[in-house]
Amino acid sequence: FGGMLADQILGSKKAVTYGAILLVFGHLGMTVESNEQIFYLSLALIVSGVGFLKPNISTMVGALYEEGDPRRDSGFTIFYMGINIGAFTATLLCGYLGEQVGWAYGFGAAGIGMLFGLIIFLWGQKYLEGLAEPPSNKYLQKMNGISYESWAYISGIFMVLVTWFLVQNSQLVGQLLGGFGAIFIGAWLLYALFRCAPDERDRLIVVGILILFSLIFWALFEQAGSSLNILTDRGVNRVIFGWEVPASMFQSLNAGFIFTIAPLFAMLWIALAKRNMEPSTPIKFSIGIILVGLGFLALVYGMRSSEGLQTGVFWIILIYLLHTLGELCLSPVGLSSVTKLSPQRIVGFMMGMWFFASAAGNYVAGLIARATASDSSGVSNDVFDLTQKQSFMDVYTDVGLMAIGCGIFLAILTPILKKLMHGAN
């Protein structure tokens, strides 16, 4: 919905600004520990803020490049690197403050960081050179004496209230994901078949297929925030140079690898493009999905080869590295592909579908994480024993093999998809 409002009324710049304001209030609200409803309201503000910010800031990056510009994938990789510099520092600082000092301090630091981000964005808007302005003068028009721009902001408050209810009813969220997914897929297909020229139709179909495969990737990759974090906390020897590293700080590995490796990927894609050797977008997706599968299989190997319950910290670092390499092959490339394959008039909606697939992937990730917690021994899941270790290994083996199979299947489909892209690679 944030993408649709930007496409029709607000433009990317106003939508991102509004989303960032909601995020600031949401993170700062998380510092209130004594009231459960304020906690849920803060989560709702964060969710709604992301709905306005995330698809539109990516659309904004795409608008910086002309159609056919070979630097687009590398530009998105640099954009991705910038995001993860923030993620790396925030995870280390907020994770440490949260576990060692108090959760209010960790969330408060996140809110202050978000406020600085908003200030920097407002200061730097002059560099966008008018590329993210409202698509028309519709935002100035009025309905019932209120401008469409104001109605868009009011609808954002309505989103917060609806989300406030939804975050307290996770089962309903799963049902809504399925229902809205069917609606969005139907809208995508109808638009592609009846509102697009043949070339646009074919490219839009490719976008939809890539989004579907991204759902598979995120369902597996997002174990980092759930089951993989639990395994790190309970089943990994986290002592490094005599210090037991807090489990939450391992979340920074992904971001740290991204901003150190991303520049190499950016240069790699440009260098290969100059030699006409750059892999096509579907092949990059295929490599990303295969790498996430290999990460799980590598961790399972490390768990099997370790003595006792505790797995060596090397294997956790390795899975984060392999997953990050996969993410760099898929996520920034996916953002880029949505902007270059989608018709400009619905690029915000399609970017919203990309992140909707991420949401669905996160929901599936929760189901996978729940499977790792199965315990037939009657021991509490808070206690890590051999039964639970075996459960982790079984689930990770299954999802690892599934990911590799999906990646190979996408590689087989690549010649057909490249033809449908009509040169927009």
C-alpha positions as CSV (number, residue, x, y, z in Angstrom):
1,F,0.0,0.0,0.0
2,G,2.9,2.3,0.6
3,G,4.1,1.7,-2.9
4,M,0.7,2.3,-4.4
5,L,0.2,5.6,-2.5
6,A,3.6,6.8,-3.8
7,D,2.8,5.7,-7.4
8,Q,-0.5,7.6,-7.4
9,I,-0.2,10.5,-5.0
10,L,2.9,11.2,-2.9
11,G,5.9,10.3,-5.0
12,S,8.9,8.4,-3.5
13,K,10.5,11.3,-1.6
14,K,7.4,12.2,0.5
15,A,6.5,8.5,1.1
16,V,10.0,7.8,2.4
17,T,10.0,10.9,4.6
18,Y,6.7,9.9,6.1
19,G,7.8,6.3,6.6
20,A,10.9,7.5,8.4
21,I,8.9,9.6,10.8
22,L,6.7,6.7,11.7
23,L,9.8,4.6,12.3
24,V,11.4,7.1,14.6
25,F,8.2,7.2,16.8
26,G,8.1,3.4,16.7
27,H,11.6,2.7,17.8
28,L,11.4,5.3,20.5
29,G,8.1,3.8,21.7
30,M,9.9,0.5,22.2
31,T,11.8,2.0,25.1
32,V,8.6,1.9,27.2
33,E,8.9,-1.5,28.9
34,S,6.0,-1.3,31.4
35,N,3.0,-1.3,28.9
36,E,2.3,-4.2,26.6
37,Q,-0.1,-2.2,24.3
38,I,2.5,0.6,23.8
39,F,4.9,-2.2,22.8
40,Y,2.4,-3.5,20.2
41,L,1.7,0.1,19.0
42,S,5.4,0.7,18.6
43,L,5.7,-2.5,16.5
44,A,2.7,-1.2,14.4
45,L,4.4,2.1,13.8
46,I,7.6,0.3,12.7
47,V,5.7,-2.0,10.4
48,S,3.7,0.9,8.8
49,G,6.8,3.0,8.5
50,V,8.6,0.3,6.6
51,G,5.6,0.0,4.3
52,F,6.1,3.6,3.2
53,L,9.9,3.6,3.3
54,K,11.2,0.3,2.1
55,P,9.6,-0.1,-1.4
56,N,9.9,3.6,-2.3
57,I,13.5,4.2,-1.3
58,S,14.4,1.3,-3.6
59,T,12.3,2.7,-6.4
60,M,14.1,6.0,-5.9
61,V,17.5,4.3,-6.4
62,G,16.2,2.8,-9.6
63,A,15.1,6.2,-10.9
64,L,18.7,7.4,-10.7
65,Y,19.6,5.3,-13.7
66,E,18.4,5.5,-17.3
67,E,16.9,2.4,-19.0
68,G,19.7,0.1,-20.1
69,D,22.3,1.7,-17.9
70,P,24.7,-1.2,-17.0
71,R,25.6,0.4,-13.7
72,R,22.2,-0.2,-12.2
73,D,22.9,-3.6,-10.5
74,S,26.1,-2.2,-9.1
75,G,24.3,1.0,-7.9
76,F,21.8,-1.2,-6.0
77,T,24.7,-3.1,-4.5
78,I,26.3,0.1,-3.2
79,F,22.9,1.2,-1.9
80,Y,22.7,-2.2,-0.2
81,M,26.1,-1.8,1.3
82,G,25.1,1.6,2.8
83,I,22.1,0.0,4.4
84,N,24.2,-2.7,6.0
85,I,26.8,-0.3,7.4
86,G,24.0,1.0,9.5
87,A,22.8,-2.5,10.2
88,F,26.2,-3.6,11.3
89,T,26.8,-0.8,13.8
90,A,23.2,-0.8,15.0
91,T,23.3,-4.6,15.7
92,L,26.5,-4.4,17.6
93,L,25.5,-1.4,19.7
94,C,21.8,-2.1,20.2
95,G,22.4,-5.8,20.7
96,Y,25.1,-5.2,23.3
97,L,23.0,-2.5,25.1
98,G,19.9,-4.6,25.0
99,E,21.5,-7.7,26.5
100,Q,24.1,-6.1,28.8
101,V,22.4,-2.9,30.0
102,G,18.7,-3.1,29.3
103,W,16.4,-3.5,26.3
104,A,15.1,0.1,26.6
105,Y,18.6,1.4,26.0
106,G,19.0,-0.9,22.9
107,F,15.7,0.2,21.4
108,G,16.3,3.9,22.3
109,A,19.7,3.8,20.5
110,A,17.8,2.4,17.4
111,G,15.4,5.3,17.6
112,I,18.2,7.9,17.8
113,G,19.9,6.3,14.9
114,M,16.7,6.4,12.8
115,L,16.3,10.1,13.7
116,F,19.8,10.8,12.4
117,G,18.9,8.8,9.2
118,L,15.8,11.0,8.7
119,I,17.8,14.2,9.1
120,I,20.4,13.0,6.6
121,F,17.7,12.1,4.1
122,L,16.1,15.5,4.4
123,W,19.4,17.3,4.0
124,G,20.4,15.2,1.0
125,Q,17.2,15.5,-1.0
126,K,18.7,18.1,-3.3
127,Y,20.9,15.4,-4.8
128,L,17.8,13.6,-6.2
129,E,17.3,16.4,-8.7
130,G,13.5,16.1,-8.8
131,L,13.5,12.3,-9.6
132,A,11.3,11.3,-6.7
133,E,8.6,14.0,-6.8
134,P,4.8,13.3,-6.9
135,P,3.9,11.7,-10.3
136,S,1.2,14.4,-11.0
137,N,-0.6,17.3,-9.3
138,K,-3.2,14.9,-7.9
139,Y,-1.7,15.3,-4.4
140,L,-2.9,19.0,-4.5
141,Q,-6.5,18.1,-5.4
142,K,-9.1,17.9,-2.7
143,M,-11.7,15.5,-1.6
144,N,-14.2,16.7,1.0
145,G,-12.1,19.7,1.6
146,I,-8.9,17.7,2.4
147,S,-6.0,17.3,-0.1
148,Y,-5.2,13.8,-1.5
149,E,-1.7,14.2,0.1
150,S,-3.3,14.6,3.5
151,W,-5.6,11.7,2.9
152,A,-2.5,9.6,2.1
153,Y,-1.0,10.5,5.5
154,I,-4.3,9.8,7.2
155,S,-4.4,6.4,5.6
156,G,-1.0,5.8,7.0
157,I,-2.4,6.4,10.5
158,F,-5.2,4.0,9.7
159,M,-2.5,1.4,8.6
160,V,-0.9,1.8,12.1
161,L,-4.2,1.1,13.8
162,V,-4.9,-2.0,11.7
163,T,-1.4,-3.2,12.2
164,W,-1.7,-2.6,16.0
165,F,-4.5,-5.2,15.9
166,L,-2.7,-7.6,13.5
167,V,0.6,-7.9,15.4
168,Q,-1.4,-9.3,18.3
169,N,-3.1,-12.0,16.1
170,S,-0.4,-13.8,14.2
171,Q,-2.6,-16.6,13.0
172,L,-4.8,-14.1,11.3
173,V,-1.7,-12.5,9.7
174,G,-0.9,-15.9,8.1
175,Q,-4.4,-16.1,6.7
176,L,-4.3,-12.5,5.4
177,L,-0.9,-13.2,3.7
178,G,-2.5,-16.0,1.8
179,G,-5.5,-13.9,0.9
180,F,-3.7,-10.8,-0.1
181,G,-1.1,-12.8,-1.9
182,A,-3.8,-14.3,-4.1
183,I,-5.2,-10.8,-4.8
184,F,-1.8,-9.3,-5.6
185,I,-1.0,-12.2,-7.9
186,G,-4.3,-11.8,-9.6
187,A,-3.8,-8.0,-10.0
188,W,-0.3,-8.6,-11.4
189,L,-1.5,-11.2,-14.0
190,L,-4.5,-9.1,-15.1
191,Y,-2.4,-6.0,-15.5
192,A,0.3,-7.9,-17.4
193,L,-2.2,-9.6,-19.7
194,F,-4.6,-6.8,-20.4
195,R,-2.9,-3.4,-19.7
196,C,0.6,-4.0,-21.1
197,A,2.2,-4.1,-24.5
198,P,3.7,-7.6,-25.4
199,D,7.2,-6.7,-24.3
200,E,6.0,-5.1,-21.1
201,R,3.8,-8.2,-20.4
202,D,6.7,-10.6,-20.9
203,R,9.0,-8.6,-18.6
204,L,6.3,-8.3,-15.9
205,I,5.8,-12.1,-16.0
206,V,9.6,-12.5,-15.4
207,V,9.4,-10.1,-12.4
208,G,6.6,-12.2,-10.9
209,I,8.6,-15.4,-11.3
210,L,11.7,-13.9,-9.8
211,I,9.6,-12.6,-6.8
212,L,8.3,-16.1,-6.3
213,F,11.8,-17.5,-6.1
214,S,12.8,-14.7,-3.7
215,L,10.1,-15.9,-1.3
216,I,11.9,-19.3,-1.2
217,F,15.2,-17.5,-0.5
218,W,13.8,-15.3,2.3
219,A,12.1,-18.2,4.0
220,L,15.5,-19.9,4.4
221,F,17.7,-16.8,4.8
222,E,15.5,-15.4,7.6
223,Q,16.4,-18.3,10.0
224,A,19.1,-15.9,11.0
225,G,16.7,-13.9,13.2
226,S,14.9,-17.0,14.7
227,S,16.2,-20.6,14.8
228,L,19.8,-19.8,13.9
229,N,19.9,-17.2,16.6
230,I,18.5,-19.7,19.1
231,L,21.1,-22.3,18.0
232,T,23.9,-19.7,18.4
233,D,22.7,-18.9,21.9
234,R,22.3,-22.5,23.2
235,G,24.2,-24.8,20.9
236,V,27.4,-22.9,19.9
237,N,30.6,-22.3,21.8
238,R,30.7,-18.5,21.6
239,V,33.9,-17.9,23.6
240,I,36.4,-15.9,21.4
241,F,39.7,-14.9,23.0
242,G,38.3,-15.7,26.5
243,W,35.1,-13.6,26.0
244,E,31.7,-15.2,25.6
245,V,30.2,-13.1,22.8
246,P,26.4,-12.3,23.3
247,A,24.4,-14.3,20.8
248,S,22.6,-11.2,19.4
249,M,25.9,-9.7,18.3
250,F,26.3,-12.5,15.8
251,Q,23.5,-10.9,13.9
252,S,26.0,-8.2,12.8
253,L,28.0,-10.8,10.8
254,N,25.6,-10.6,7.9
255,A,25.7,-6.8,7.7
256,G,29.5,-6.8,8.2
257,F,30.1,-9.2,5.4
258,I,27.8,-7.2,3.1
259,F,29.5,-3.9,3.4
260,T,32.9,-5.4,3.1
261,I,32.1,-7.7,0.2
262,A,29.5,-5.6,-1.6
263,P,32.0,-3.3,-3.3
264,L,33.7,-6.3,-4.8
265,F,30.4,-7.5,-6.2
266,A,29.7,-4.1,-7.6
267,M,33.0,-4.0,-9.3
268,L,32.6,-7.6,-10.4
269,W,29.3,-7.1,-12.2
270,I,30.6,-4.0,-14.0
271,A,33.8,-5.8,-15.0
272,L,31.9,-8.8,-16.3
273,A,29.4,-6.6,-18.2
274,K,32.3,-4.8,-20.0
275,R,33.4,-8.3,-21.2
276,N,29.9,-9.4,-22.0
277,M,30.3,-12.1,-19.4
278,E,27.9,-10.9,-16.7
279,P,25.5,-13.6,-15.5
280,S,21.8,-12.9,-16.3
281,T,19.5,-11.9,-13.5
282,P,17.9,-15.4,-13.2
283,I,21.3,-17.0,-13.0
284,K,22.3,-14.6,-10.2
285,F,19.1,-15.6,-8.4
286,S,19.9,-19.2,-8.9
287,I,23.4,-18.8,-7.5
288,G,22.0,-17.0,-4.5
289,I,19.4,-19.7,-3.7
290,I,22.1,-22.5,-4.0
291,L,24.5,-20.6,-1.7
292,V,21.8,-20.3,1.0
293,G,21.3,-24.1,0.7
294,L,25.1,-24.8,0.9
295,G,25.2,-22.7,4.1
296,F,22.8,-24.9,5.9
297,L,24.5,-28.1,4.7
298,A,27.9,-26.7,5.8
299,L,26.5,-26.0,9.3
300,V,25.0,-29.5,9.5
301,Y,28.4,-30.9,8.7
302,G,30.0,-28.8,11.4
303,M,27.3,-29.9,13.9
304,R,27.8,-33.6,13.1
305,S,31.6,-33.4,13.3
306,S,31.6,-31.6,16.7
307,E,31.9,-33.5,19.9
308,G,29.1,-33.1,22.4
309,L,26.3,-30.5,22.2
310,Q,28.3,-27.4,21.4
311,T,29.2,-26.6,17.8
312,G,32.4,-24.6,17.0
313,V,31.8,-20.9,16.3
314,F,33.6,-21.2,12.9
315,W,30.5,-23.0,11.4
316,I,28.2,-20.2,12.4
317,I,30.5,-17.6,10.9
318,L,30.7,-19.8,7.7
319,I,26.9,-20.1,7.3
320,Y,26.5,-16.3,7.7
321,L,29.3,-15.8,5.0
322,L,27.6,-18.2,2.5
323,H,24.2,-16.7,3.1
324,T,25.6,-13.2,2.7
325,L,27.2,-14.2,-0.6
326,G,23.8,-15.6,-1.7
327,E,22.0,-12.4,-0.5
328,L,24.4,-10.2,-2.6
329,C,23.6,-12.3,-5.7
330,L,19.8,-12.0,-5.1
331,S,18.6,-9.1,-3.1
332,P,20.2,-6.0,-4.6
333,V,19.9,-7.6,-8.0
334,G,16.2,-8.3,-7.4
335,L,15.6,-4.7,-6.4
336,S,17.3,-3.6,-9.6
337,S,15.3,-6.1,-11.7
338,V,12.0,-4.9,-10.4
339,T,12.8,-1.3,-11.3
340,K,14.1,-2.1,-14.8
341,L,11.6,-4.8,-15.8
342,S,8.4,-3.2,-14.4
343,P,6.5,-0.5,-16.3
344,Q,7.3,2.8,-14.6
345,R,3.6,3.5,-13.9
346,I,3.4,0.5,-11.5
347,V,7.0,0.1,-10.3
348,G,6.0,1.1,-6.7
349,F,3.3,-1.6,-6.6
350,M,5.7,-4.2,-8.0
351,M,8.3,-3.2,-5.4
352,G,5.7,-3.6,-2.8
353,M,5.0,-7.1,-4.2
354,W,8.8,-7.8,-3.8
355,F,8.6,-6.9,-0.1
356,F,5.3,-8.7,0.3
357,A,7.1,-11.9,-0.9
358,S,9.7,-11.1,1.8
359,A,6.9,-10.9,4.4
360,A,5.5,-14.2,3.2
361,G,9.0,-15.7,3.3
362,N,9.4,-14.5,6.9
363,Y,6.1,-16.2,7.8
364,V,7.3,-19.4,6.3
365,A,10.6,-18.9,8.1
366,G,8.7,-18.9,11.3
367,L,7.1,-22.3,10.4
368,I,10.6,-23.7,9.6
369,A,11.9,-22.3,12.9
370,R,9.1,-23.9,14.8
371,A,10.0,-27.3,13.3
372,T,13.5,-27.0,14.7
373,A,12.0,-26.7,18.2
374,S,10.2,-30.0,18.1
375,D,11.1,-32.0,21.1
376,S,9.9,-35.6,21.8
377,S,12.0,-36.0,25.0
378,G,9.6,-34.0,27.2
379,V,12.4,-31.6,28.0
380,S,11.6,-27.8,27.8
381,N,12.7,-26.2,24.6
382,D,14.7,-23.8,26.7
383,V,17.1,-26.7,27.4
384,F,19.4,-27.6,24.5
385,D,19.9,-31.4,24.4
386,L,20.9,-34.1,21.8
387,T,17.3,-34.4,20.7
388,Q,17.0,-30.7,19.9
389,K,20.4,-30.7,18.2
390,Q,19.2,-33.6,16.0
391,S,16.0,-31.7,15.2
392,F,18.1,-28.7,14.0
393,M,20.3,-31.0,11.8
394,D,17.3,-32.7,10.3
395,V,15.4,-29.5,9.4
396,Y,18.5,-27.7,8.1
397,T,19.4,-30.7,6.0
398,D,16.0,-30.8,4.4
399,V,15.9,-27.0,3.7
400,G,19.4,-27.0,2.4
401,L,18.7,-29.7,-0.2
402,M,15.4,-28.0,-1.1
403,A,17.2,-24.7,-1.7
404,I,19.8,-26.3,-4.0
405,G,17.1,-28.1,-5.9
406,C,15.1,-24.8,-6.4
407,G,18.3,-23.0,-7.5
408,I,19.0,-25.7,-10.1
409,F,15.4,-25.6,-11.4
410,L,15.6,-21.8,-11.8
411,A,18.9,-22.2,-13.8
412,I,17.1,-24.6,-16.1
413,L,14.3,-22.0,-16.6
414,T,16.8,-19.2,-17.4
415,P,16.9,-19.5,-21.2
416,I,13.1,-19.0,-21.3
417,L,13.2,-16.1,-18.8
418,K,16.0,-14.4,-20.7
419,K,13.9,-14.5,-23.9
420,L,11.0,-13.0,-22.1
421,M,13.2,-10.1,-20.7
422,H,13.7,-8.8,-24.3
423,G,17.2,-7.6,-23.6
424,A,16.5,-5.8,-20.3
425,N,19.1,-7.8,-18.4
